[in-house]
Protein backbone atom coordinates (compact mmCIF):
# COMPACT_ATOMS: atom_id res chain seq x y z
CA UNK A 1 0.00 0.00 0.00
CA UNK A 2 2.78 2.40 0.91
CA UNK A 3 5.20 3.26 -1.88
CA UNK A 4 8.65 4.72 -1.32
CA UNK A 5 10.46 6.53 -4.12
CA UNK A 6 14.12 7.45 -3.71
CA UNK A 7 16.18 10.12 -5.37
CA UNK A 8 19.50 11.87 -4.93
CA UNK A 9 21.97 9.15 -5.77
CA UNK A 10 24.76 9.60 -8.26
CA UNK A 11 28.48 9.93 -8.76
CA UNK A 12 30.52 11.96 -6.30
CA UNK A 13 34.22 12.39 -5.59
CA UNK A 14 35.75 11.22 -2.31
CA UNK A 15 35.12 13.83 0.36
CA UNK A 16 31.99 15.03 -1.36
CA UNK A 17 28.38 15.02 -0.22
CA UNK A 18 25.03 13.72 -1.33
CA UNK A 19 21.56 13.96 0.11
CA UNK A 20 19.27 11.04 -0.52
CA UNK A 21 15.54 11.51 -0.21
CA UNK A 22 12.67 9.09 0.12
CA UNK A 23 9.17 10.23 -0.78
CA UNK A 24 6.16 8.27 0.45
CA UNK A 25 2.88 7.84 -1.36
CA UNK A 26 1.01 8.79 1.80
CA UNK A 27 0.93 12.25 3.32
CA UNK A 28 2.43 11.17 6.62
CA UNK A 29 4.94 8.65 7.93
CA UNK A 30 4.07 9.16 11.58
CA UNK A 31 3.61 5.53 12.51
CA UNK A 32 6.68 4.19 10.72
CA UNK A 33 10.24 3.77 11.77
CA UNK A 34 12.51 4.69 8.86
CA UNK A 35 15.86 3.19 7.99
CA UNK A 36 18.45 3.47 5.27
CA UNK A 37 20.24 0.33 4.20
CA UNK A 38 22.94 -0.18 1.64
CA UNK A 39 24.08 -3.17 -0.35
CA UNK A 40 27.15 -4.08 -2.36
CA UNK A 41 26.84 -6.97 -4.84
CA UNK A 42 27.57 -10.26 -3.10
CA UNK A 43 26.96 -8.86 0.36
CA UNK A 44 23.98 -8.63 2.67
CA UNK A 45 22.02 -5.48 3.23
CA UNK A 46 23.79 -3.32 5.79
CA UNK A 47 22.03 -0.88 8.09
CA UNK A 48 23.25 2.68 7.65
CA UNK A 49 20.95 4.60 9.99
CA UNK A 50 17.45 4.56 11.36
CA UNK A 51 15.03 6.98 12.95
CA UNK A 52 12.03 6.02 15.01
CA UNK A 53 8.61 7.62 15.16
CA UNK A 54 9.72 9.78 18.08
CA UNK A 55 12.74 11.12 16.24
CA UNK A 56 15.38 9.04 17.97
CA UNK A 57 18.26 8.07 15.69
CA UNK A 58 20.78 5.29 15.41
CA UNK A 59 23.85 5.07 13.17
CA UNK A 60 26.20 2.38 12.05
CA UNK A 61 29.76 2.99 13.18
CA UNK A 62 30.90 3.87 9.68
CA UNK A 63 28.18 6.52 9.43
CA UNK A 64 28.68 8.27 12.75
CA UNK A 65 29.85 11.83 12.33
CA UNK A 66 29.39 11.74 8.57
CA UNK A 67 25.76 10.86 7.86
CA UNK A 68 22.54 12.34 9.20
CA UNK A 69 19.12 10.75 8.96
CA UNK A 70 16.04 12.92 9.25
CA UNK A 71 12.35 12.83 8.53
CA UNK A 72 9.46 15.15 7.79
CA UNK A 73 6.33 13.24 8.72
CA UNK A 74 3.89 15.87 7.50
CA UNK A 75 5.54 15.90 4.08
CA UNK A 76 5.92 12.15 3.97
CA UNK A 77 9.65 12.30 3.33
CA UNK A 78 12.84 10.96 4.83
CA UNK A 79 16.41 11.94 4.12
CA UNK A 80 19.96 10.75 4.43
CA UNK A 81 22.59 13.47 4.30
CA UNK A 82 25.97 11.97 3.51
CA UNK A 83 29.15 13.98 3.96
CA UNK A 84 32.83 13.13 3.68
CA UNK A 85 32.03 10.27 1.37
CA UNK A 86 34.56 7.50 0.86
CA UNK A 87 34.98 4.99 -1.97
CA UNK A 88 33.82 2.25 0.39
CA UNK A 89 30.47 4.03 0.67
CA UNK A 90 29.75 2.98 -2.90
CA UNK A 91 26.58 0.88 -2.83
CA UNK A 92 22.92 0.81 -3.65
CA UNK A 93 21.08 2.66 -0.91
CA UNK A 94 17.55 1.68 0.08
CA UNK A 95 14.89 3.43 2.10
CA UNK A 96 12.86 1.20 4.40
CA UNK A 97 9.76 1.91 6.45
CA UNK A 98 8.33 -0.42 9.07
CA UNK A 99 5.61 -0.47 11.66
CA UNK A 100 3.88 -3.05 13.79
CA UNK A 101 0.13 -2.76 13.98
CA UNK A 102 -1.85 -5.19 16.14
CA UNK A 103 1.11 -7.55 16.17
CA UNK A 104 1.45 -7.58 12.38
CA UNK A 105 4.46 -6.21 10.55
CA UNK A 106 3.86 -3.59 7.90
CA UNK A 107 7.02 -2.81 5.98
CA UNK A 108 8.07 -1.36 2.65
CA UNK A 109 11.24 -0.94 0.64
CA UNK A 110 12.20 1.75 -1.80
CA UNK A 111 13.58 0.80 -5.19
CA UNK A 112 17.14 1.71 -4.30
CA UNK A 113 19.44 4.37 -5.67
CA UNK A 114 23.06 3.95 -6.72
CA UNK A 115 25.74 5.93 -4.93
CA UNK A 116 29.20 5.81 -6.46
CA UNK A 117 32.16 7.48 -4.77
CA UNK A 118 35.12 7.65 -7.09
CA UNK A 119 37.79 9.97 -8.40
C-alpha atoms as an extended CHARMM CRD file, in Angstrom:
* protein
*
       119  EXT
         1         1  UNK       CA              0.0000000000        0.0000000000        0.0000000000  PROA      1               0.0000000000
         2         2  UNK       CA              2.7770000000        2.4040000000        0.9120000000  PROA      2               0.0000000000
         3         3  UNK       CA              5.2030000000        3.2620000000       -1.8790000000  PROA      3               0.0000000000
         4         4  UNK       CA              8.6520000000        4.7180000000       -1.3210000000  PROA      4               0.0000000000
         5         5  UNK       CA             10.4600000000        6.5310000000       -4.1190000000  PROA      5               0.0000000000
         6         6  UNK       CA             14.1150000000        7.4460000000       -3.7060000000  PROA      6               0.0000000000
         7         7  UNK       CA             16.1780000000       10.1160000000       -5.3660000000  PROA      7               0.0000000000
         8         8  UNK       CA             19.4990000000       11.8700000000       -4.9260000000  PROA      8               0.0000000000
         9         9  UNK       CA             21.9730000000        9.1510000000       -5.7740000000  PROA      9               0.0000000000
        10        10  UNK       CA             24.7560000000        9.5960000000       -8.2580000000  PROA      10              0.0000000000
        11        11  UNK       CA             28.4780000000        9.9300000000       -8.7570000000  PROA      11              0.0000000000
        12        12  UNK       CA             30.5240000000       11.9630000000       -6.3050000000  PROA      12              0.0000000000
        13        13  UNK       CA             34.2180000000       12.3910000000       -5.5860000000  PROA      13              0.0000000000
        14        14  UNK       CA             35.7500000000       11.2240000000       -2.3150000000  PROA      14              0.0000000000
        15        15  UNK       CA             35.1230000000       13.8290000000        0.3550000000  PROA      15              0.0000000000
        16        16  UNK       CA             31.9870000000       15.0260000000       -1.3620000000  PROA      16              0.0000000000
        17        17  UNK       CA             28.3800000000       15.0160000000       -0.2190000000  PROA      17              0.0000000000
        18        18  UNK       CA             25.0270000000       13.7150000000       -1.3340000000  PROA      18              0.0000000000
        19        19  UNK       CA             21.5570000000       13.9630000000        0.1060000000  PROA      19              0.0000000000
        20        20  UNK       CA             19.2650000000       11.0420000000       -0.5190000000  PROA      20              0.0000000000
        21        21  UNK       CA             15.5380000000       11.5150000000       -0.2120000000  PROA      21              0.0000000000
        22        22  UNK       CA             12.6680000000        9.0910000000        0.1160000000  PROA      22              0.0000000000
        23        23  UNK       CA              9.1680000000       10.2330000000       -0.7780000000  PROA      23              0.0000000000
        24        24  UNK       CA              6.1630000000        8.2720000000        0.4530000000  PROA      24              0.0000000000
        25        25  UNK       CA              2.8840000000        7.8440000000       -1.3560000000  PROA      25              0.0000000000
        26        26  UNK       CA              1.0050000000        8.7930000000        1.8020000000  PROA      26              0.0000000000
        27        27  UNK       CA              0.9250000000       12.2490000000        3.3190000000  PROA      27              0.0000000000
        28        28  UNK       CA              2.4330000000       11.1730000000        6.6220000000  PROA      28              0.0000000000
        29        29  UNK       CA              4.9360000000        8.6480000000        7.9260000000  PROA      29              0.0000000000
        30        30  UNK       CA              4.0680000000        9.1570000000       11.5850000000  PROA      30              0.0000000000
        31        31  UNK       CA              3.6130000000        5.5300000000       12.5140000000  PROA      31              0.0000000000
        32        32  UNK       CA              6.6810000000        4.1940000000       10.7190000000  PROA      32              0.0000000000
        33        33  UNK       CA             10.2450000000        3.7710000000       11.7700000000  PROA      33              0.0000000000
        34        34  UNK       CA             12.5140000000        4.6850000000        8.8620000000  PROA      34              0.0000000000
        35        35  UNK       CA             15.8630000000        3.1950000000        7.9880000000  PROA      35              0.0000000000
        36        36  UNK       CA             18.4450000000        3.4720000000        5.2740000000  PROA      36              0.0000000000
        37        37  UNK       CA             20.2440000000        0.3270000000        4.2030000000  PROA      37              0.0000000000
        38        38  UNK       CA             22.9430000000       -0.1820000000        1.6440000000  PROA      38              0.0000000000
        39        39  UNK       CA             24.0840000000       -3.1730000000       -0.3530000000  PROA      39              0.0000000000
        40        40  UNK       CA             27.1470000000       -4.0770000000       -2.3650000000  PROA      40              0.0000000000
        41        41  UNK       CA             26.8390000000       -6.9720000000       -4.8360000000  PROA      41              0.0000000000
        42        42  UNK       CA             27.5670000000      -10.2560000000       -3.0990000000  PROA      42              0.0000000000
        43        43  UNK       CA             26.9600000000       -8.8640000000        0.3640000000  PROA      43              0.0000000000
        44        44  UNK       CA             23.9840000000       -8.6310000000        2.6750000000  PROA      44              0.0000000000
        45        45  UNK       CA             22.0150000000       -5.4790000000        3.2310000000  PROA      45              0.0000000000
        46        46  UNK       CA             23.7900000000       -3.3170000000        5.7870000000  PROA      46              0.0000000000
        47        47  UNK       CA             22.0340000000       -0.8810000000        8.0880000000  PROA      47              0.0000000000
        48        48  UNK       CA             23.2490000000        2.6820000000        7.6520000000  PROA      48              0.0000000000
        49        49  UNK       CA             20.9500000000        4.5990000000        9.9900000000  PROA      49              0.0000000000
        50        50  UNK       CA             17.4520000000        4.5640000000       11.3570000000  PROA      50              0.0000000000
        51        51  UNK       CA             15.0290000000        6.9800000000       12.9450000000  PROA      51              0.0000000000
        52        52  UNK       CA             12.0270000000        6.0180000000       15.0090000000  PROA      52              0.0000000000
        53        53  UNK       CA              8.6080000000        7.6190000000       15.1630000000  PROA      53              0.0000000000
        54        54  UNK       CA              9.7180000000        9.7780000000       18.0850000000  PROA      54              0.0000000000
        55        55  UNK       CA             12.7400000000       11.1200000000       16.2370000000  PROA      55              0.0000000000
        56        56  UNK       CA             15.3840000000        9.0400000000       17.9670000000  PROA      56              0.0000000000
        57        57  UNK       CA             18.2600000000        8.0660000000       15.6900000000  PROA      57              0.0000000000
        58        58  UNK       CA             20.7840000000        5.2880000000       15.4100000000  PROA      58              0.0000000000
        59        59  UNK       CA             23.8460000000        5.0670000000       13.1750000000  PROA      59              0.0000000000
        60        60  UNK       CA             26.2000000000        2.3780000000       12.0480000000  PROA      60              0.0000000000
        61        61  UNK       CA             29.7580000000        2.9950000000       13.1810000000  PROA      61              0.0000000000
        62        62  UNK       CA             30.8990000000        3.8730000000        9.6830000000  PROA      62              0.0000000000
        63        63  UNK       CA             28.1790000000        6.5180000000        9.4300000000  PROA      63              0.0000000000
        64        64  UNK       CA             28.6780000000        8.2730000000       12.7510000000  PROA      64              0.0000000000
        65        65  UNK       CA             29.8490000000       11.8300000000       12.3340000000  PROA      65              0.0000000000
        66        66  UNK       CA             29.3860000000       11.7430000000        8.5720000000  PROA      66              0.0000000000
        67        67  UNK       CA             25.7610000000       10.8570000000        7.8600000000  PROA      67              0.0000000000
        68        68  UNK       CA             22.5420000000       12.3350000000        9.2000000000  PROA      68              0.0000000000
        69        69  UNK       CA             19.1230000000       10.7500000000        8.9610000000  PROA      69              0.0000000000
        70        70  UNK       CA             16.0360000000       12.9170000000        9.2510000000  PROA      70              0.0000000000
        71        71  UNK       CA             12.3460000000       12.8340000000        8.5350000000  PROA      71              0.0000000000
        72        72  UNK       CA              9.4560000000       15.1450000000        7.7940000000  PROA      72              0.0000000000
        73        73  UNK       CA              6.3260000000       13.2410000000        8.7170000000  PROA      73              0.0000000000
        74        74  UNK       CA              3.8910000000       15.8680000000        7.4980000000  PROA      74              0.0000000000
        75        75  UNK       CA              5.5420000000       15.9040000000        4.0840000000  PROA      75              0.0000000000
        76        76  UNK       CA              5.9160000000       12.1480000000        3.9680000000  PROA      76              0.0000000000
        77        77  UNK       CA              9.6540000000       12.3000000000        3.3340000000  PROA      77              0.0000000000
        78        78  UNK       CA             12.8360000000       10.9580000000        4.8310000000  PROA      78              0.0000000000
        79        79  UNK       CA             16.4150000000       11.9440000000        4.1220000000  PROA      79              0.0000000000
        80        80  UNK       CA             19.9630000000       10.7510000000        4.4290000000  PROA      80              0.0000000000
        81        81  UNK       CA             22.5890000000       13.4730000000        4.3040000000  PROA      81              0.0000000000
        82        82  UNK       CA             25.9710000000       11.9660000000        3.5120000000  PROA      82              0.0000000000
        83        83  UNK       CA             29.1460000000       13.9800000000        3.9560000000  PROA      83              0.0000000000
        84        84  UNK       CA             32.8330000000       13.1350000000        3.6770000000  PROA      84              0.0000000000
        85        85  UNK       CA             32.0310000000       10.2660000000        1.3700000000  PROA      85              0.0000000000
        86        86  UNK       CA             34.5630000000        7.5040000000        0.8580000000  PROA      86              0.0000000000
        87        87  UNK       CA             34.9770000000        4.9900000000       -1.9660000000  PROA      87              0.0000000000
        88        88  UNK       CA             33.8250000000        2.2510000000        0.3940000000  PROA      88              0.0000000000
        89        89  UNK       CA             30.4730000000        4.0310000000        0.6660000000  PROA      89              0.0000000000
        90        90  UNK       CA             29.7480000000        2.9790000000       -2.9050000000  PROA      90              0.0000000000
        91        91  UNK       CA             26.5790000000        0.8830000000       -2.8310000000  PROA      91              0.0000000000
        92        92  UNK       CA             22.9150000000        0.8110000000       -3.6460000000  PROA      92              0.0000000000
        93        93  UNK       CA             21.0770000000        2.6590000000       -0.9100000000  PROA      93              0.0000000000
        94        94  UNK       CA             17.5510000000        1.6840000000        0.0790000000  PROA      94              0.0000000000
        95        95  UNK       CA             14.8860000000        3.4280000000        2.0960000000  PROA      95              0.0000000000
        96        96  UNK       CA             12.8610000000        1.1970000000        4.4010000000  PROA      96              0.0000000000
        97        97  UNK       CA              9.7560000000        1.9090000000        6.4540000000  PROA      97              0.0000000000
        98        98  UNK       CA              8.3340000000       -0.4180000000        9.0710000000  PROA      98              0.0000000000
        99        99  UNK       CA              5.6070000000       -0.4670000000       11.6630000000  PROA      99              0.0000000000
       100       100  UNK       CA              3.8840000000       -3.0530000000       13.7940000000  PROA      100             0.0000000000
       101       101  UNK       CA              0.1260000000       -2.7600000000       13.9810000000  PROA      101             0.0000000000
       102       102  UNK       CA             -1.8540000000       -5.1930000000       16.1360000000  PROA      102             0.0000000000
       103       103  UNK       CA              1.1110000000       -7.5490000000       16.1680000000  PROA      103             0.0000000000
       104       104  UNK       CA              1.4510000000       -7.5780000000       12.3840000000  PROA      104             0.0000000000
       105       105  UNK       CA              4.4550000000       -6.2080000000       10.5530000000  PROA      105             0.0000000000
       106       106  UNK       CA              3.8550000000       -3.5870000000        7.9020000000  PROA      106             0.0000000000
       107       107  UNK       CA              7.0190000000       -2.8120000000        5.9790000000  PROA      107             0.0000000000
       108       108  UNK       CA              8.0650000000       -1.3630000000        2.6540000000  PROA      108             0.0000000000
       109       109  UNK       CA             11.2390000000       -0.9430000000        0.6380000000  PROA      109             0.0000000000
       110       110  UNK       CA             12.2010000000        1.7460000000       -1.7970000000  PROA      110             0.0000000000
       111       111  UNK       CA             13.5770000000        0.7970000000       -5.1860000000  PROA      111             0.0000000000
       112       112  UNK       CA             17.1430000000        1.7090000000       -4.3000000000  PROA      112             0.0000000000
       113       113  UNK       CA             19.4420000000        4.3730000000       -5.6740000000  PROA      113             0.0000000000
       114       114  UNK       CA             23.0590000000        3.9550000000       -6.7220000000  PROA      114             0.0000000000
       115       115  UNK       CA             25.7370000000        5.9350000000       -4.9290000000  PROA      115             0.0000000000
       116       116  UNK       CA             29.1970000000        5.8140000000       -6.4630000000  PROA      116             0.0000000000
       117       117  UNK       CA             32.1560000000        7.4840000000       -4.7680000000  PROA      117             0.0000000000
       118       118  UNK       CA             35.1240000000        7.6460000000       -7.0920000000  PROA      118             0.0000000000
       119       119  UNK       CA             37.7940000000        9.9660000000       -8.4030000000  PROA      119             0.0000000000
